[in-house]
Amino acid sequence: MTSKKPLLPPPRTFLNRLRWMVLCVVFSMLVLLPVVGVYQNYAAAHAYDFLAPSEKLLYDIVEPATAWFTNDPATDLDAIKGTTWSANFFGYKISDPLAVAGQIAAGKELYWPFLFTALIPIIVSLLIGRIFCGWICPATLIYELNDKLRSWMARYQLPVGELKLNLRLKYWVLLVGVILSFITGSVLVAAFYPPAIVGRELYYVIAFSGFGVGAVFFLLTLLGDLFVAKRSFCRYLCPGGALYSLLGRYRLVRIKRNVETCNDCKKCNQVCQFGLDPLRDDFGQECNNYSTCIAVCPSDALQFTLNTHDTPYQRPGHRGRQYRQHKSSTEKKRQAA
């Protein structure tokens, strides 16, 4: 008698699948919103007969899809606009904390209404940590797909980079970016911040049928992940990642290892995108609560917990060989005594 597969994924893999779903939804929105924006311009111009064939095709696809929601697409479809850098959700404006920091530095003044647009991301980061990087950042979806290519290259013994740099480097990048924004009066951090680049370049492709210079920079980060180090830009250079790490240093939600069920298989260390050491309870402020380590753990030894600090190293897992050997050795000494 054959056993049926469960309808729902195991609890330890559910969060990681949910994370991938959220990333795909966010990326899809970054594609859909510019398409709707271009359609709005066509509709407002009332010049369908003067559109190019490709423009008419876009119009003919979007018009019936949006007709269910509005009779005036030129204005009614403005409910959701923007990117993960800065957006408008049904009248509520929300911004990336790095966008606010860069704008304050460039404008040389504190504009409170703009600061409040980053309030929700800041509160979420204080409570949950660097979750934007793992769950929302549109560049993460591309970087993780690029990781698949890196794994394939390593499997067939093609050269991949394994360079180790100082994790503090990205904090210097953040500081220099803010200082340059202050000096130049321009939000320069947006020029080398992958989430801002991805949203901007998707808009350029859809609205203007071409890429900007940011696409070249982003391509270089992908090559860096392959030939310099795994997730090299996110680990060592991302200014937004640095800011989110600082905000989430004392986060309330963090991952903890259950030493009693851990078998020291090291799979958690192998899948960690940021080269952390979950096996030794070393998560720190760099952890973005990806949940990939939880998903890969065969003994369900990793789980989310509520604590403002990581648990100190708890020694080898009780189901691992090292702990069993130590326990057996201790028992033999006790019996001999």
Secondary structure, DSSP 4 states (H G I P E B T S, - for coil): -PPPPPSS--HHHHHHHHHHHHHHHHHHHHHHHHHHHHHHHHHHHT-GGGS-HHHHHHHHHHHHHHTTT-S-HHHHTTSEEE-SSEEEETTEEEE-HHHHHHHHHHHTS--HHHHHTTHHHHHHHHHH-SHHHHHT-HHHHHHHHHHHHHHHHHHTT---------TTHHHHHHHHHHHHHHHHSS-GGGGG-HHHHHHHHHHHHHHHSS--HHHHHHHHHHHHHHHT-TTHHHHHT-HHHHHHHHHTTT-SEEEEE-TTT-----HHHHH-TT--BGGGTB--TT-----HHHHH-TT--EEEEE-SSPPPP--S-TTSHHHHHHHHHHHHHHHH-
